[in-house]
Amino acid sequence: MPFELWLMFVAVSLLPAISPGPAVMLAISNTLRFGRNATLASATGNMMGLIVIGYAVAFGFGALMAASAVAFTVLKIIGAVYLVFLGIKILRDGSSFQVQDGALTPRKSPMKLFLEAFFVSVTNPKAILVITALFPQFMSKGGINLAEITILSVTYAALCFANHAAIAFAGGHMRQFLTSARRVRWVRRITGGLFVGCGAALATASR
């Protein structure tokens, strides 16, 4: 892939990479609940999920999603149910977002955070359709080029990772804010409600 074409891909990909969505919401939630390192673990899971989507799109899965109403509906329902599940867990967990001794105490293993973000990523049909629309514009005609797919997938995933990493480092400033029990309660309610609302919106979304 020519360097100039890659730079154009980076420029075009920036907006969808940083735009709000389930993965960004999860990054913010993990930053507030568990701290910087936990968010970096979940950002890695999201990045790997996007790379998987990139390869899947190259082998026709994206076209199937765009063409088949049944496939799109099944995937969006799975993703919506999982987002609602995460939201309810946050709402029911009274210890969410609590700061102890000036630090956030992780209550999930890095692997669990990784897998959670990976699943959110690969069950987001909108991410699949965005990649399906974006990647072919920068691919050579006449068959699958694995080198190109690798470059495009890793680049897009890295941009999303950088966005989540920025959230992770910026989130440290929220620790002082979360020293109030009343604030913690409202942050938990708002965050849980956003996950439930995002899941409901995804369930009713159309292609």
FIZA-64878 format. One record per residue (C-alpha): residue number from 0; x, y, z; residue in three letters. Coordinates in pm, 1 decimal. Layout:
{pt NUM; {X; Y; Z}; "ALA"};
...
This chain:
{pt 0; {0.0; 0.0; 0.0}; "MET"};
{pt 1; {145.3; 340.7; -98.6}; "PRO"};
{pt 2; {232.0; 562.1; 199.8}; "PHE"};
{pt 3; {17.8; 848.6; 68.6}; "GLU"};
{pt 4; {-285.0; 619.1; 45.3}; "LEU"};
{pt 5; {-223.8; 497.2; 401.1}; "TRP"};
{pt 6; {-210.8; 856.3; 527.6}; "LEU"};
{pt 7; {-542.4; 924.5; 356.4}; "MET"};
{pt 8; {-689.7; 615.9; 524.6}; "PHE"};
{pt 9; {-570.1; 740.5; 864.4}; "VAL"};
{pt 10; {-730.2; 1080.9; 803.0}; "ALA"};
{pt 11; {-1061.3; 929.4; 693.3}; "VAL"};
{pt 12; {-1063.5; 679.5; 982.7}; "SER"};
{pt 13; {-1006.8; 932.0; 1262.2}; "LEU"};
{pt 14; {-1369.2; 1040.2; 1297.4}; "LEU"};
{pt 15; {-1525.8; 691.7; 1319.0}; "PRO"};
{pt 16; {-1240.4; 579.2; 1547.4}; "ALA"};
{pt 17; {-1308.8; 847.8; 1808.4}; "ILE"};
{pt 18; {-1686.6; 873.3; 1769.4}; "SER"};
{pt 19; {-1894.9; 767.9; 2073.5}; "PRO"};
{pt 20; {-2024.9; 412.6; 2083.5}; "GLY"};
{pt 21; {-2044.6; 103.6; 2306.4}; "PRO"};
{pt 22; {-1666.2; 53.3; 2309.1}; "ALA"};
{pt 23; {-1599.1; 414.8; 2408.5}; "VAL"};
{pt 24; {-1864.3; 393.2; 2679.5}; "MET"};
{pt 25; {-1700.4; 77.5; 2812.7}; "LEU"};
{pt 26; {-1360.3; 249.4; 2815.9}; "ALA"};
{pt 27; {-1500.1; 542.6; 3015.4}; "ILE"};
{pt 28; {-1679.7; 308.7; 3255.9}; "SER"};
{pt 29; {-1369.4; 96.9; 3315.7}; "ASN"};
{pt 30; {-1156.5; 406.3; 3369.9}; "THR"};
{pt 31; {-1393.6; 538.4; 3633.1}; "LEU"};
{pt 32; {-1452.2; 203.1; 3800.0}; "ARG"};
{pt 33; {-1113.0; 32.2; 3786.2}; "PHE"};
{pt 34; {-849.9; 284.0; 3677.0}; "GLY"};
{pt 35; {-599.3; 329.4; 3397.2}; "ARG"};
{pt 36; {-449.1; -20.0; 3368.7}; "ASN"};
{pt 37; {-789.8; -185.2; 3353.7}; "ALA"};
{pt 38; {-890.6; 40.7; 3065.2}; "THR"};
{pt 39; {-572.9; -41.7; 2876.3}; "LEU"};
{pt 40; {-658.8; -412.6; 2912.0}; "ALA"};
{pt 41; {-1009.4; -355.8; 2775.9}; "SER"};
{pt 42; {-870.4; -129.5; 2499.8}; "ALA"};
{pt 43; {-649.7; -419.8; 2390.6}; "THR"};
{pt 44; {-956.6; -645.5; 2375.0}; "GLY"};
{pt 45; {-1141.4; -390.1; 2164.9}; "ASN"};
{pt 46; {-840.1; -355.7; 1934.9}; "MET"};
{pt 47; {-819.3; -731.7; 1878.4}; "MET"};
{pt 48; {-1192.8; -746.1; 1811.5}; "GLY"};
{pt 49; {-1160.0; -479.2; 1541.5}; "LEU"};
{pt 50; {-873.6; -669.3; 1378.8}; "ILE"};
{pt 51; {-1091.4; -981.4; 1370.2}; "VAL"};
{pt 52; {-1371.6; -775.3; 1211.4}; "ILE"};
{pt 53; {-1126.0; -642.6; 951.6}; "GLY"};
{pt 54; {-1030.7; -993.4; 841.4}; "TYR"};
{pt 55; {-1393.4; -1107.9; 852.9}; "ALA"};
{pt 56; {-1495.5; -820.1; 626.6}; "VAL"};
{pt 57; {-1219.6; -915.1; 381.8}; "ALA"};
{pt 58; {-1361.0; -1267.2; 357.8}; "PHE"};
{pt 59; {-1718.6; -1153.6; 295.9}; "GLY"};
{pt 60; {-1878.0; -1135.9; 640.5}; "PHE"};
{pt 61; {-1932.0; -761.4; 610.3}; "GLY"};
{pt 62; {-2111.0; -805.8; 278.4}; "ALA"};
{pt 63; {-2331.2; -1072.0; 438.5}; "LEU"};
{pt 64; {-2419.3; -833.0; 721.2}; "MET"};
{pt 65; {-2502.9; -557.3; 475.8}; "ALA"};
{pt 66; {-2716.5; -784.5; 258.8}; "ALA"};
{pt 67; {-2887.4; -1011.7; 511.7}; "SER"};
{pt 68; {-3148.8; -863.3; 742.8}; "ALA"};
{pt 69; {-3153.3; -1185.0; 947.4}; "VAL"};
{pt 70; {-2775.6; -1184.6; 1009.7}; "ALA"};
{pt 71; {-2780.3; -816.5; 1101.8}; "PHE"};
{pt 72; {-3075.3; -863.6; 1337.9}; "THR"};
{pt 73; {-2925.2; -1165.9; 1514.7}; "VAL"};
{pt 74; {-2593.9; -991.6; 1575.5}; "LEU"};
{pt 75; {-2746.7; -664.3; 1691.1}; "LYS"};
{pt 76; {-2977.6; -845.2; 1936.3}; "ILE"};
{pt 77; {-2681.8; -1034.7; 2085.0}; "ILE"};
{pt 78; {-2488.2; -710.1; 2120.3}; "GLY"};
{pt 79; {-2788.4; -523.8; 2263.0}; "ALA"};
{pt 80; {-2859.3; -789.9; 2524.7}; "VAL"};
{pt 81; {-2496.7; -787.0; 2635.6}; "TYR"};
{pt 82; {-2491.5; -407.2; 2672.3}; "LEU"};
{pt 83; {-2812.4; -415.2; 2878.2}; "VAL"};
{pt 84; {-2659.3; -691.9; 3090.6}; "PHE"};
{pt 85; {-2350.4; -477.9; 3157.9}; "LEU"};
{pt 86; {-2571.0; -180.6; 3244.9}; "GLY"};
{pt 87; {-2778.8; -378.7; 3493.6}; "ILE"};
{pt 88; {-2462.6; -516.6; 3655.7}; "LYS"};
{pt 89; {-2334.1; -162.3; 3708.3}; "ILE"};
{pt 90; {-2668.3; -45.1; 3848.2}; "LEU"};
{pt 91; {-2684.5; -336.6; 4093.1}; "ARG"};
{pt 92; {-2321.7; -318.0; 4207.4}; "ASP"};
{pt 93; {-2321.2; -74.2; 4496.6}; "GLY"};
{pt 94; {-1940.9; -80.6; 4513.2}; "SER"};
{pt 95; {-1897.0; 41.3; 4154.8}; "SER"};
{pt 96; {-1687.8; 358.8; 4117.7}; "PHE"};
{pt 97; {-1589.5; 367.3; 4485.0}; "GLN"};
{pt 98; {-1246.3; 511.3; 4558.7}; "VAL"};
{pt 99; {-1062.2; 360.1; 4854.9}; "GLN"};
{pt 100; {-757.7; 531.5; 5005.6}; "ASP"};
{pt 101; {-734.8; 759.9; 4704.3}; "GLY"};
{pt 102; {-714.4; 474.4; 4454.2}; "ALA"};
{pt 103; {-953.2; 269.9; 4247.8}; "LEU"};
{pt 104; {-942.4; -98.1; 4338.0}; "THR"};
{pt 105; {-972.6; -334.1; 4037.8}; "PRO"};
{pt 106; {-1232.2; -606.1; 4086.1}; "ARG"};
{pt 107; {-1189.6; -773.3; 3747.3}; "LYS"};
{pt 108; {-892.2; -959.4; 3608.6}; "SER"};
{pt 109; {-716.8; -817.7; 3298.6}; "PRO"};
{pt 110; {-832.2; -1122.5; 3100.5}; "MET"};
{pt 111; {-1196.1; -1067.2; 3196.4}; "LYS"};
{pt 112; {-1169.7; -700.8; 3097.1}; "LEU"};
{pt 113; {-1004.6; -802.9; 2768.4}; "PHE"};
{pt 114; {-1274.2; -1058.0; 2682.4}; "LEU"};
{pt 115; {-1556.4; -823.1; 2781.2}; "GLU"};
{pt 116; {-1430.2; -552.3; 2545.1}; "ALA"};
{pt 117; {-1357.5; -807.3; 2271.5}; "PHE"};
{pt 118; {-1716.5; -932.7; 2284.4}; "PHE"};
{pt 119; {-1859.7; -579.3; 2279.8}; "VAL"};
{pt 120; {-1645.4; -507.9; 1973.5}; "SER"};
{pt 121; {-1729.2; -814.4; 1763.1}; "VAL"};
{pt 122; {-2104.6; -796.0; 1838.4}; "THR"};
{pt 123; {-2138.5; -433.3; 1730.8}; "ASN"};
{pt 124; {-2297.3; -450.7; 1383.2}; "PRO"};
{pt 125; {-2243.3; -79.2; 1324.9}; "LYS"};
{pt 126; {-1865.6; -125.4; 1359.4}; "ALA"};
{pt 127; {-1883.5; -407.2; 1105.2}; "ILE"};
{pt 128; {-2079.7; -194.9; 858.8}; "LEU"};
{pt 129; {-1844.0; 102.9; 903.6}; "VAL"};
{pt 130; {-1542.3; -117.0; 829.1}; "ILE"};
{pt 131; {-1729.6; -277.3; 537.5}; "THR"};
{pt 132; {-1789.7; 66.5; 386.9}; "ALA"};
{pt 133; {-1443.6; 205.0; 463.8}; "LEU"};
{pt 134; {-1190.8; -68.3; 383.7}; "PHE"};
{pt 135; {-1283.8; -149.7; 19.9}; "PRO"};
{pt 136; {-1213.7; 211.0; -79.0}; "GLN"};
{pt 137; {-844.3; 153.4; 5.4}; "PHE"};
{pt 138; {-803.1; -204.0; -118.3}; "MET"};
{pt 139; {-664.8; -320.4; -451.4}; "SER"};
{pt 140; {-907.7; -467.6; -699.1}; "LYS"};
{pt 141; {-895.9; -829.6; -801.1}; "GLY"};
{pt 142; {-897.5; -1047.0; -491.1}; "GLY"};
{pt 143; {-801.8; -1049.1; -126.9}; "ILE"};
{pt 144; {-464.8; -901.5; -36.1}; "ASN"};
{pt 145; {-380.2; -1014.5; 317.2}; "LEU"};
{pt 146; {-102.4; -756.8; 353.4}; "ALA"};
{pt 147; {-344.3; -474.6; 277.9}; "GLU"};
{pt 148; {-608.7; -615.0; 510.1}; "ILE"};
{pt 149; {-351.1; -645.4; 787.5}; "THR"};
{pt 150; {-234.9; -284.6; 741.6}; "ILE"};
{pt 151; {-589.2; -145.9; 731.7}; "LEU"};
{pt 152; {-714.1; -356.2; 1023.5}; "SER"};
{pt 153; {-416.3; -286.9; 1249.6}; "VAL"};
{pt 154; {-418.8; 84.9; 1164.8}; "THR"};
{pt 155; {-788.7; 130.0; 1239.7}; "TYR"};
{pt 156; {-764.0; -78.7; 1557.0}; "ALA"};
{pt 157; {-458.7; 120.0; 1671.2}; "ALA"};
{pt 158; {-645.9; 449.1; 1625.0}; "LEU"};
{pt 159; {-928.6; 316.8; 1843.4}; "CYS"};
{pt 160; {-676.0; 193.0; 2100.6}; "PHE"};
{pt 161; {-513.3; 538.2; 2112.1}; "ALA"};
{pt 162; {-854.2; 695.3; 2176.1}; "ASN"};
{pt 163; {-922.7; 454.2; 2463.9}; "HIS"};
{pt 164; {-572.8; 507.3; 2604.3}; "ALA"};
{pt 165; {-636.8; 882.2; 2607.4}; "ALA"};
{pt 166; {-957.2; 817.7; 2801.5}; "ILE"};
{pt 167; {-764.3; 596.5; 3044.4}; "ALA"};
{pt 168; {-504.3; 862.8; 3120.8}; "PHE"};
{pt 169; {-756.2; 1147.3; 3136.1}; "ALA"};
{pt 170; {-982.0; 948.8; 3368.0}; "GLY"};
{pt 171; {-735.5; 970.3; 3653.2}; "GLY"};
{pt 172; {-856.5; 1323.5; 3720.6}; "HIS"};
{pt 173; {-1196.9; 1181.5; 3817.3}; "MET"};
{pt 174; {-1068.5; 1009.9; 4132.6}; "ARG"};
{pt 175; {-1111.9; 1317.9; 4348.3}; "GLN"};
{pt 176; {-1462.6; 1364.3; 4212.4}; "PHE"};
{pt 177; {-1554.6; 1008.8; 4315.0}; "LEU"};
{pt 178; {-1462.3; 1054.9; 4680.6}; "THR"};
{pt 179; {-1821.3; 1162.9; 4749.3}; "SER"};
{pt 180; {-2069.4; 876.5; 4808.0}; "ALA"};
{pt 181; {-2349.6; 1085.5; 4658.7}; "ARG"};
{pt 182; {-2150.2; 1151.4; 4341.2}; "ARG"};
{pt 183; {-2058.0; 783.7; 4314.7}; "VAL"};
{pt 184; {-2425.6; 690.6; 4334.6}; "ARG"};
{pt 185; {-2522.3; 929.9; 4055.2}; "TRP"};
{pt 186; {-2229.2; 829.3; 3832.6}; "VAL"};
{pt 187; {-2328.0; 463.7; 3875.2}; "ARG"};
{pt 188; {-2689.4; 537.5; 3784.6}; "ARG"};
{pt 189; {-2598.4; 747.5; 3482.7}; "ILE"};
{pt 190; {-2339.2; 499.8; 3353.5}; "THR"};
{pt 191; {-2564.0; 197.7; 3401.1}; "GLY"};
{pt 192; {-2852.1; 383.4; 3239.0}; "GLY"};
{pt 193; {-2636.4; 475.7; 2939.5}; "LEU"};
{pt 194; {-2541.2; 111.5; 2883.0}; "PHE"};
{pt 195; {-2905.6; 3.7; 2904.2}; "VAL"};
{pt 196; {-3008.3; 289.8; 2674.1}; "GLY"};
{pt 197; {-2733.1; 210.1; 2425.6}; "CYS"};
{pt 198; {-2842.1; -153.6; 2422.5}; "GLY"};
{pt 199; {-3204.4; -50.9; 2359.1}; "ALA"};
{pt 200; {-3095.0; 184.9; 2080.7}; "ALA"};
{pt 201; {-2887.8; -90.7; 1920.7}; "LEU"};
{pt 202; {-3180.7; -334.0; 1938.2}; "ALA"};
{pt 203; {-3400.1; -91.4; 1743.2}; "THR"};
{pt 204; {-3130.5; 21.3; 1498.1}; "ALA"};
{pt 205; {-3168.8; -43.2; 1128.2}; "SER"};
{pt 206; {-2905.7; -85.7; 861.5}; "ARG"};
